[in-house]
Amino acid sequence: MALAAMIADWLRRPDSAPPGETLLDRKAGDFIALAGRLAAPADDAEAKRLRGEAADALAAGRLADADKKLAQAELHAIGGSTDLSTLPPAHRLLIGTHRADRAALSFLRTTAESYREAAARYGEASALIGLADVERSRAAALDQARSLARISEDFGGREGYDAAVAALRRLLEGLDSLTDISAYAGAQEALAAALENLAGQTGEAKLRAEALAHCRAGLEDLRRDQAPLLWRALKLRLGRLAVALGVAQKDDELLEEAIATYAGVLAAWSRGDDEPRWLEAEHMISRARATLGRRRNDLSLLERAFNGLNRVVRATDRSRAPLHWAELQDQMGGVLAAMGERYSEPVVIEEAIAAFGAALEERRADIAPLLWARSLANQAEAMLQLARRNKDRGLAQKALAQLMTATEAARRTENGPVAAELQKRLVAAGAAATRLIGG
C-alpha cells in the first residue's frame, strides 16, 4: 500500500515509464528510515500517540493522514506559544524533529514539487532546532540540500543541483574545518557529489575539478576513525574524479593521486563489507593503472591493471549488466594490446583481439552504436598490431577495412568527438597498413 501511494504521482505523469530500480530502492530506503523514526520511543504520551497514528497511516499508504498527525504532534509541542524562540531547547528540538519528519514524508512522494516542499521543511527544521542541538540542525540542513539534488537526479534538469550547490555553500560558510570536522567533511562530500553530477549532465570539466577540490578539502582534517563511511565516500569520489580528469587532461599526477587514493581505501576495506562498491574501486584503480601504464610503457602497471580488471569481470553477472561486462572486456583488450607491445610472442595480442570480440557480442550496433564503433576500432587496431608482428598483409587489409567501417558508423551516428577521434586513428592506421602492404 505504501509503495503504491509513493509512486502514484510518478505513474500519473504523461507518457510516464515505470519507475526504475534505482528510484524504487531509494524510496524503499526513505520509507524504512522514516518508519523507524516514527517507531522510536517518545517521552510525551500525546506525542507518542500521534506519532504512532502517523506510523499506521504511513504503513497503509495514507500519506496525507500521516502528515496531519505529525502536524498535530508539532502543534502539541508548540503548546500555544506565539514566540518559539522563548521555548526551552528541548521543546524547540521536538518541534524541529516533527518538522523534519514531515519533510521526510513529503519526500516519499514522487514529484519535483513534493521534493521542493521537503527541502523547505528541512530548512525550517534546521532553523527551529538551531542551537538546541547543533549537530541535528546541521543534519537537517544537509538533508535539505540532498532533497534539492534529488530533484535533478530523479526528474532531470540542473535546477535541483544548482539549488543544492547554493545551499551547501551557505552551510559551509558556518562550519569550521578544525572544530566541526565531520560536519564540514560531510558538507564538502555532498557539495562534491552535486558538482560531479552536474558535470556529468553538462560535460563541464571545470565542475569536476571543483568537485575534486572539495573532496580534498573534506579529507584534509578528517581521519578514518572519526567517520569511516564518510572518509571512504570522500576517498572513492576523489579517486573517481581524479581518474576522469587524469584521463581527459592527460595528467599523470592526477592518475597517480587516484591510484594512491584507491590503494589506501582498498587496503582498509574488506570486499565482503560492500562488494559492489569494492568492485567499483577495483575497476577504477585498474583503469588508472592501465592509462598510466600505456603512457609510460610500464609493464608492471599494465599487468596489475589487467589482474584487477579480471577480478572485476569474474564477479560481474553478464546477464544482469551486459554493457558493463562488455566495457570491462574492452578495457581488458586495451591492456592486453598494450602488453603485447612488450612481449615477443603474439599470443597476448591474439587475446586482446578475442577480448574486443567478446565486448562486441554485447556492444552491438543496434543497441549501442557508438560503443560498437569504438570496440570495433579497438579490435581493428589490435589486428593491425598482429599483422605487423606477423607481416600478414591480408590481416592488415582486413583491419584497415574494419577501422573504416567503425569510423563511418560513428560519423553516421553522431559526427562528433567520437567520429573525429576514430578518423585520426584511421589516418594513422592507414599509413601503417600502407607501409606493410606496400612493403
C-alpha positions in Angstrom: 0.0 0.0 0.0 2.7 2.5 1.0 4.8 1.9 -2.2 1.7 2.3 -4.4 0.9 5.6 -2.7 4.5 6.8 -3.1 4.8 6.1 -6.8 1.2 7.1 -7.7 2.3 10.6 -8.7 5.1 9.2 -10.9 2.7 7.0 -12.8 0.2 9.8 -13.3 2.8 11.8 -15.4 2.1 12.0 -19.1 3.9 9.2 -21.1 5.5 8.0 -17.9 7.5 4.9 -17.9 7.5 2.7 -14.8 10.0 3.9 -12.1 13.4 2.4 -12.4 15.0 0.0 -9.9 17.3 2.8 -8.6 14.4 5.1 -7.7 12.4 2.3 -6.1 15.4 1.3 -4.0 15.9 4.9 -2.9 12.2 5.2 -2.0 12.3 2.0 0.0 15.3 3.3 2.0 13.5 6.6 2.6 10.4 4.8 3.8 12.3 2.4 6.1 14.2 5.3 7.7 11.1 7.4 8.4 9.1 4.4 9.7 12.0 3.7 12.1 12.0 7.2 13.4 8.2 7.2 14.0 8.5 4.0 15.9 11.1 5.4 18.3 10.0 5.9 21.9 8.7 9.3 22.9 8.5 10.7 26.5 5.3 12.7 25.9 2.2 10.4 25.8 0.3 12.6 23.4 3.2 12.9 21.0 3.7 9.1 21.2 0.0 8.5 20.3 0.1 11.0 17.4 3.4 9.6 16.0 2.1 6.1 16.3 -1.1 7.0 14.4 1.2 8.7 11.8 3.2 5.5 11.5 0.0 3.5 11.0 -1.2 5.9 8.3 2.2 5.7 6.6 2.2 1.9 6.5 -1.3 2.0 5.0 -0.2 4.4 2.3 -2.3 7.3 3.6 0.4 9.9 3.3 -1.8 12.9 3.8 -3.2 11.5 7.1 0.3 10.8 8.3 1.2 14.4 7.7 -1.8 15.6 9.6 -0.9 13.5 12.6 2.7 14.9 12.6 1.3 18.4 12.2 -0.9 17.8 15.3 2.2 16.5 17.2 4.0 19.6 16.2 1.2 21.9 17.4 1.1 19.9 20.6 4.8 20.6 21.2 4.3 24.3 20.5 1.6 24.4 23.1 0.0 27.7 22.1 3.3 29.7 22.2 3.5 32.6 19.8 7.2 33.1 20.1 9.1 29.8 19.5 12.4 31.5 20.5 11.2 31.7 24.1 10.6 27.9 24.3 13.0 25.7 26.2 15.6 24.0 23.9 14.0 20.6 24.4 10.7 21.9 23.0 12.4 23.5 20.0 14.2 20.3 19.4 10.9 18.3 19.5 9.2 20.8 17.2 12.1 20.6 14.7 12.1 16.8 14.8 8.4 16.7 13.9 9.0 19.2 11.1 12.0 17.1 9.8 9.8 14.0 9.8 7.1 15.9 7.8 9.9 16.8 5.4 10.8 13.1 5.0 7.1 12.4 4.5 6.9 14.9 1.7 10.0 13.4 0.2 8.3 10.0 -0.1 6.1 11.3 -2.9 7.4 11.2 -6.5 7.0 14.7 -7.8 9.5 17.5 -8.1 7.1 19.8 -6.2 7.0 17.4 -3.2 10.8 17.3 -3.2 10.8 21.1 -3.0 8.4 21.0 -0.1 10.6 18.5 1.6 13.6 20.8 1.2 11.7 23.8 2.5 10.6 21.8 5.6 14.1 20.5 6.2 15.3 24.1 6.1 12.6 25.1 8.6 13.5 22.1 10.9 17.2 23.2 10.9 16.2 26.8 11.9 13.8 25.5 14.6 16.3 23.2 16.1 19.1 25.8 15.9 21.4 25.9 19.0 19.2 23.4 20.8 21.1 20.6 19.1 23.7 22.0 16.6 24.5 18.6 15.1 20.9 17.8 14.3 20.3 21.3 13.0 23.2 20.8 10.6 21.9 17.3 9.6 18.6 18.8 8.7 20.4 21.5 6.6 22.3 18.7 4.8 19.1 16.8 4.2 17.6 20.0 2.7 20.5 20.1 0.2 20.2 16.4 -0.6 16.5 16.8 -1.3 17.2 19.6 -3.7 19.9 17.5 -5.5 17.4 14.6 -5.8 15.1 16.9 -7.9 17.7 16.7 -10.7 18.7 13.1 -10.0 15.1 11.8 -10.2 13.5 14.3 -12.6 16.3 15.7 -14.7 17.4 19.2 -15.4 20.0 21.2 -13.4 17.7 23.2 -11.2 18.0 20.9 -8.3 21.8 20.6 -8.5 22.2 24.4 -8.7 19.9 24.9 -5.7 21.8 22.2 -3.7 25.2 23.7 -4.5 24.0 27.1 -3.3 22.5 25.6 -0.1 25.7 23.7 0.6 27.9 26.7 0.1 25.8 28.6 2.7 26.1 25.7 5.1 29.9 25.6 4.7 30.1 29.3 5.5 29.1 28.5 9.0 31.4 25.5 9.6 35.0 25.4 10.7 37.2 22.6 9.3 39.1 22.2 12.5 36.3 22.4 15.1 33.4 20.9 13.0 35.5 18.3 11.3 32.8 15.7 10.5 30.1 18.2 9.6 32.5 20.1 7.4 33.6 17.0 5.6 30.0 15.8 5.2 29.0 19.1 3.6 32.1 19.0 1.3 31.2 15.5 0.2 27.6 16.5 -0.6 28.8 19.5 -2.5 31.3 17.4 -4.4 28.6 15.0 -5.3 26.3 17.7 -6.6 29.0 19.2 -8.7 30.1 15.9 -10.1 26.6 15.0 -11.1 26.1 18.4 -12.6 29.4 17.9 -14.6 28.0 14.6 -15.8 24.9 16.4 -17.0 26.6 19.4 -18.7 30.0 18.0 -19.6 31.8 20.9 -17.9 35.3 19.7 -16.9 35.7 22.7 -14.5 32.9 21.4 -12.4 34.7 18.1 -11.9 37.9 20.0 -11.0 35.9 22.0 -8.4 34.3 18.8 -7.1 37.8 17.3 -6.7 38.9 20.3 -4.7 36.0 19.9 -2.3 36.9 16.2 -1.8 40.4 17.2 -0.9 39.1 19.9 1.5 36.8 17.4 3.2 39.7 14.9 3.7 42.2 17.5 4.9 41.5 17.1 8.6 39.2 14.1 8.6 40.7 10.8 10.0 39.3 7.5 9.0 38.5 6.6 12.6 36.4 9.7 13.1 33.8 8.9 10.4 34.8 5.7 8.5 31.9 5.7 6.0 32.2 9.4 5.2 36.0 9.0 4.9 35.5 6.2 2.4 32.9 8.1 0.4 35.2 11.1 0.1 38.1 8.9 -0.9 36.1 7.0 -3.5 34.7 10.2 -5.0 38.1 11.8 -5.1 39.6 8.8 -6.8 36.8 8.7 -9.4 37.2 12.4 -10.2 41.0 12.1 -10.4 40.7 9.3 -12.9 38.2 11.1 -15.1 40.3 14.3 -15.1 43.6 12.5 -15.4 42.4 10.6 -18.5 40.8 13.6 -20.1 43.6 16.0 -19.4 46.5 13.5 -19.8 47.6 14.4 -16.3 49.8 11.7 -14.9 49.9 13.4 -11.4 46.1 13.1 -11.1 46.3 9.4 -12.1 49.0 8.8 -9.5 46.8 10.5 -6.9 43.9 8.3 -7.9 45.9 5.2 -7.6 47.3 6.1 -4.2 43.8 7.1 -3.0 42.2 3.8 -4.2 45.1 1.7 -2.9 44.6 3.3 0.6 40.9 2.7 0.6 41.2 -0.9 -0.6 43.9 -1.8 1.9 41.5 -0.8 4.7 38.3 -2.3 3.3 37.0 -5.9 3.3 35.5 -6.9 0.0 32.6 -8.5 1.8 31.5 -5.3 3.6 30.2 -3.8 0.3 31.2 -5.8 -2.7 29.6 -3.7 -5.4 31.4 -0.5 -4.3 34.6 -2.5 -3.6 34.5 -3.8 -7.2 33.9 -0.2 -8.4 37.0 0.9 -6.6 39.0 -2.1 -8.0 37.7 -1.2 -11.5 38.7 2.5 -11.2 42.2 1.8 -9.8 42.7 -0.7 -12.7 41.6 1.9 -15.2 44.1 4.5 -13.8 46.9 1.9 -13.8 46.1 0.9 -17.4 46.1 4.5 -18.6 49.4 5.4 -16.8 50.9 2.1 -17.8 50.2 2.8 -21.5 51.6 6.3 -21.3 54.8 5.2 -19.5 55.1 1.8 -21.3 55.2 0.3 -17.8 54.6 -3.5 -18.0 54.2 -3.8 -14.2 51.4 -1.3 -14.1 49.7 -2.9 -17.1 49.8 -6.4 -15.5 48.3 -5.1 -12.3 45.6 -3.3 -14.3 44.8 -6.5 -16.2 44.6 -8.6 -13.0 42.3 -6.0 -11.4 40.0 -5.9 -14.4 40.0 -9.7 -14.5 38.9 -9.8 -10.8 36.0 -7.4 -11.6 34.8 -9.1 -14.7 34.8 -12.5 -13.0 32.4 -11.0 -10.4 30.2 -9.3 -12.9 27.0 -11.0 -14.0 26.9 -10.7 -17.7 23.2 -11.4 -17.9 22.3 -8.6 -15.5 24.8 -6.0 -16.6 25.8 -6.8 -20.2 27.1 -3.4 -21.2 29.2 -3.1 -18.1 30.6 -6.6 -18.7 31.4 -5.5 -22.3 33.1 -2.3 -21.0 35.4 -4.5 -18.9 36.2 -6.8 -21.8 37.0 -3.8 -24.0 39.3 -2.3 -21.3 41.0 -5.7 -20.8 41.5 -5.8 -24.6 43.2 -2.4 -24.4 45.5 -3.5 -21.6 46.4 -6.7 -23.4 47.1 -4.9 -26.6 49.5 -2.5 -24.7 51.2 -5.5 -23.1 51.5 -7.2 -26.5 54.0 -4.4 -27.5 56.3 -5.7 -24.8 56.0 -9.4 -25.5 57.8 -11.1 -28.3 55.1 -13.8 -28.7 51.9 -12.8 -30.4 49.6 -14.7 -28.1 48.9 -11.6 -25.9 47.7 -9.6 -28.9 45.5 -12.5 -30.0 44.0 -12.5 -26.5 43.4 -8.7 -27.0 41.6 -9.3 -30.3 39.4 -12.0 -28.5 38.6 -9.7 -25.7 37.4 -7.0 -28.1 35.4 -9.6 -29.9 33.7 -10.5 -26.6 32.9 -6.9 -26.0 31.3 -6.7 -29.4 28.9 -9.5 -28.5 27.1 -7.1 -26.2 28.1 -3.7 -27.7 26.0 -4.4 -30.8 25.4 -1.8 -33.5 21.6 -1.9 -32.9 21.9 -1.3 -29.2 24.9 1.0 -28.6 26.2 2.1 -32.0 29.0 4.4 -30.7 30.3 1.8 -28.2 30.1 -0.8 -31.0 32.2 1.6 -33.2 34.8 2.1 -30.5 35.2 -1.6 -29.8 35.3 -2.4 -33.5 38.0 0.2 -34.0 39.9 -1.1 -30.9 39.8 -4.6 -32.3 40.9 -3.4 -35.8 44.0 -1.7 -34.3 44.9 -4.9 -32.4 44.5 -6.8 -35.6 46.8 -4.4 -37.4 49.3 -4.7 -34.5 49.2 -8.5 -35.0 49.6 -8.1 -38.8 52.7 -6.0 -38.3 54.1 -8.6 -35.9 53.5 -11.5 -38.3 53.9 -9.4 -41.5 50.4 -10.5 -42.6 49.3 -8.3 -45.4 45.9 -9.8 -45.6 45.1 -9.2 -42.0 46.4 -5.6 -42.3 43.9 -5.0 -45.2 41.1 -6.6 -43.1 42.0 -4.4 -40.1 42.0 -1.3 -42.2 38.6 -2.1 -43.7 37.2 -2.7 -40.2 38.5 0.6 -38.9 37.0 2.4 -41.9 33.6 0.7 -41.1 33.9 1.8 -37.4 34.7 5.4 -38.4 31.9 5.7 -40.9 29.4 4.2 -38.4 30.4 6.8 -35.8 30.1 9.6 -38.4 26.6 8.4 -39.2 25.6 8.2 -35.6 26.8 11.5 -34.2 29.5 13.0 -36.4 31.0 14.5 -33.2 34.1 13.8 -31.0 34.0 10.0 -31.3 33.9 10.2 -35.1 36.7 12.8 -35.1 38.8 10.6 -32.8 38.3 7.5 -35.0 39.1 9.5 -38.1 42.6 10.4 -36.6 43.1 6.8 -35.7 42.1 5.7 -39.2 44.7 8.0 -40.8 47.5 6.7 -38.5 46.4 3.1 -39.1 46.2 3.7 -42.9 49.8 4.9 -43.0 50.9 1.8 -41.1 48.9 -0.6 -43.2 50.1 1.0 -46.4 53.8 0.6 -45.4 53.1 -3.1 -44.5 51.0 -3.9 -47.7 53.4 -2.0 -50.0 56.5 -3.5 -48.4 
